Structure formats: structure tokens, C-alpha cells
Amino acid sequence: MFKFNEEYVIEKLKELLAIDSTTGYFRPIQNYLEKEMEKLNIPSEEVHKGGLIADVGGEGNSLVIMAHGDDIGLMVRYIKDNGALVVTKVGGLREEDATGVICRLHTRSGQVFTGCVRRVHSCVHVRPDFDDNAPMNYETNVEFVLDEDVKCKQDVLDLGIRVGDIIALDPGFHMNNGYITSRFLDDKACIAVLIAVMKYIKDNNIKCKRNIKAFFTMFEEIGHGGAWLPEGTKDIISLDIAPVAPTQVSSEKKVSLFAKDSRFPYHYEMLTELVDAAEKVGAAYEVDVFTPRYGTDSDFAITAGNNVRHAALGPGTIGSHGYERTHIDSLNNMYQLLLEYIIG
């Protein structure tokens, strides 16, 4: 098996998680990734709409490995007369997964304000009966409250806050006994592994069997991250979390290979190649089917009409769209599989 630098992967993961990157607000994480590629001496170029493509090396038609840098989050919908903010979701952030979370609001002028998402009637001791069991809804009974002395709409406007400002949730990273819990492991855990794979290739002066490109997309959470592909792309692999649930065979300690999701099956022959690579390198894996509500950047590439083979794989992960948990073993198995498939 290939040497796995656990400390490096966790370091990169923590750095990535510390960068707010709600879909649309991609510049900070894109700049970070660009600097990481410079450290590795890997050429990269920006995608016009947002995103970064790094050329890892090798000749011929490209295998493009995609991982998305955008997170689900919130946006200011309007400002209430009492100074609280009504928000709208960016991506699939459910009200129950946002409520009670400390967040950072980013204005277009670069200011950052903290606050919390809460129910309008947030205290159970004095909550009216009519709202006690009411479903939470961003438009009616969930609001964002600033950590500022604001008492009216004008107070908020005077701070420079406007409709359309991005709100990012604090990730809350925690690791113990190899288990990693945080928001946004989808998809920053996959990016951390991909960077480690690229570092291994560069540190060991390895020539890839074919041209390999890493594509850090920025719009996966809203459905068009992988719709456009760089010229010369022949095959694609999306890196994304693999849900662990009672109806799944995926495990937090294994890498999962995707056979099908809510849209359609992945390329049968490419999946077989990945299975063979996992067995050859000794990576613990499962082949799994993810329905009824799951998709990846590979799906968007296919529905956009690209003539490519498509596959997807990722670490077994409990939970999604809130706190998520995986294990370092899963990241290692994913790392082993990718290297074996690329250079083995």
C-alpha cells in the first residue's frame, strides 16, 4: 500500500473547513486551492464561472477527478423591522440543521458579522402554544439574529448588511479515536484526500499513466458544478461522501464505489476498473447504491451531454447537510484506491 500521511490530511481538512465557502462565495477557497497547487508545483487555471483545474501530469486524453469546494448555507432574504434577518437556504440546508448554529455573515464590502439562526419563539418556557409544534420554516418562524446592538431595520442597514449577503455556518470540527465529526465533510474531506494524492505523486516524481486533472468545482450543491468539463476529458470521477444508513452497505471505515444514484447507474466498466484497483491495493471498499435523493458532479456532466465515462467514490459518512461523521480509515482507503487507479 501507499504511504498515508494522516497528519497532513487532517491539517488540510482543518484549513479547508476554516474557509467559508457557501455556494457562490467561492473566491476565498479558490484562492486557497490555487496557493496549495503552487506549493506542490502543479499548474492550475481558473474556471470562468468559478472553480480551479489543476494539471497533475501525464499524456493523452484526461481523467478528470472532481471534488467540490462549495458548502450549503444561507443568504439574507430581507431585514425585519426589529433588526432580525429572514434568510433563505443556499443548497439543501434544512431549518432543523441550521437552528442554533453560530454563523458568519459576509457583506459585499468584506465585513464579517457573527450571529445565530434560531426560532422566532426560541425559548420553550415562553413559546406560544400555536408555535410549539409548528414546523420550522425560514420564511415564517426561523430568523438570523446578529451579535450586534440592532433594534430596527435601519440599524442593520447602517452596519452595511444588505439583502443577498452570504451566511456561512461554523463547521464545528471534532476528532477522537479516528472518528471525524464536522459540518462540510461534504466535500472538504474529499478535497483533503485529493490534495494528499497529488502531493504523493509530486513528492515521488511519479509519471501518471494518462493525463490527470483535478477539478475543484464550486457549484455542486446547487446542481451545475460538473456540467462543464475541460477540453480533452475522456473519463470523470466525482469524489463525494457516501451515505451510511440502515439501507446501505457503506461503512465509515471504508471507501464506497457508487453503482447508482437517484438519477441513473454509473458507468459499469469504469466501476469494475475501480473495484479491481481497490482489490489490488488492498483498500477496504463497498459498492453501494444511493437513492432516492443523491447525486454528484458526475451526474451533471452526463446530463449536460458530455461524451465521457463517469464514476464516483468517497468516504463512508454518517449524516448529511448537518453534522457529518467519517473515520480516518475511510479517508486512507479512498487515498489508496485513487493512487492505485491513477499510477498503479
Order of alpha helices (4+ residues) and beta strands (2+ residues): alpha-alpha-beta-beta-beta-beta-beta-alpha-beta-beta-alpha-beta-alpha-beta-beta-beta-alpha-beta-beta-beta-beta-alpha-beta-alpha-beta-beta-alpha
